[in-house]
Structures are given as C-alpha cells and as structure tokens.
C-alpha cells in the first residue's frame, strides 16, 4: 500500500506526523516499510519512527525539487510490527517555507 503527498513546512517550523489518520499509521500486519522524500530546497530534515524505535533522526532531505524516486530518495527501509505507530515528520531549519514531496510504501510480509 502506498501513501504519498506534499507538505509545506513553514520557516523554522515542524510538520507534525504527515500520516495521522491514515490506515498505514497503525499497520495491521507485520510489514516492510519504505519511506521516500525530496524537498524543494536545502534545509529540511526528517524523522521516521516505528513504535518506540527511531529509524531516522534529523537526517537531511534531498533538495531534488521533484517527487521522490527509488532508490535515489529512499530515506528508510525497515520492518514494522502490527500496531506500531509509524510517524513521519519534517523540520525546516531555514527562514523560508519549504515544500517536501514524500511517499510511504507499507507492504505486508505475511
């Protein structure tokens, strides 16, 4: 299952979890998680969490200014267990708004 979107992150602000309310926020079965991201400018960092595990912390996001492609813009690939909350957030470290293009693939393994 794929979820994708774009999010504008205001200057010196955070996005909050872009997956809130989506079916993939809490997987029902053990799954393979792949996260992709690309921004319109330099200065965006991202976090990915699954349950209590931090899979990516404050990592720079590509400034490719396009929808992310595999494998160039893959930022995380890992497994998640049922009902582990998946969180994807972005933080803008600059003085101007930045748009981030993101995609999340969640594929059950059982």
N, C-alpha and C positions, 0 to 999 in steps of 0.2 A: 504494500500500500504506500502511496506517495502523497505527501502534503507539501505544497510549495507556496511561496508568496514573496511579497516585498514589504519591507518595513522601513519607514523613515525614522531615524534616530536623531532627535534634536541635539543641538550643541551641548556638550558636557552633560549628557543625559544617558539613561539606560532604557532599553526597550521593554523590559519585563518579559515573561515567558511567552513567546510567539505561538506556542502550541496549546495554550489554555483553552479548554472546552472542546478540543478536537479528540476524536476517537483514538488517535495514536499517542495522546498524552499518557494514558494508562494502558499499555498493551495487555491483551487478554491471554496471550500465549508466549512462550519463550521465542524471542525474535532476534534477527540481525538488524542492527541499527546503523544506518549510514547517513551522515549529515554533510551538506554542501553549503558553501556560502561564498559570495563575491560582492564587493561594495563598489560604490561609485567614486570613492576617493580614499586616500590613505587616512588612517587614524581610527579605524574601527577595530575593536577587539571583541571576542566572543567567548562564551562559556557554554558547555554542554554537561548536563548531569543526568544520571540514571539512578533513581533511588537515592541512596546516600553516597554513591560514587561520583566523583568528579572526573569526567572523561576528557575535558578540555577546559583550561582556565586562563582567562585573559590572553588568549592567543590572537595574534594579528590576523585579520581577514584580508584576503586578496583584494586589490583595488582594480580588478579586471573590467569593471563597469559593464557587466553583462550577466545574463542568467548563468549560474554555475554549471560547469560541465565536469563529467567524471573522466579521468581521475584528477584533473588539474585542481579543482576546487573542493575536493573531499577533505573535510577537516576532522572527521571522526568515523571510525568503523569499529564497532564493538557489539557485544551481545547484551540483551536486556531480559530480565525475568518478568513473569506475569505480575502486573500491578505495580511495577517500579515506575514511578513518575519520571517521564522524560521532560527535561527542561532545556530550552534553547533561548539564550538571552544575548543581547549585544549591548556594548557600551561605546559611546562616541567620546573620544579623547580630544576633540578639536573644538574650535569656536564656531563651526558652521554645521548645519544639518547634513547627514549622510544617509543615502538610501542603501539598504542591503537587500540583495536577492538571495533567497535561501530555499533549500529543498531538504526534505527528510524522507528517507526510504525506510520502512519498517516491514521486514519480511519474516513471517513465522517460520520456524525451523522444525516444528513438529506438527 
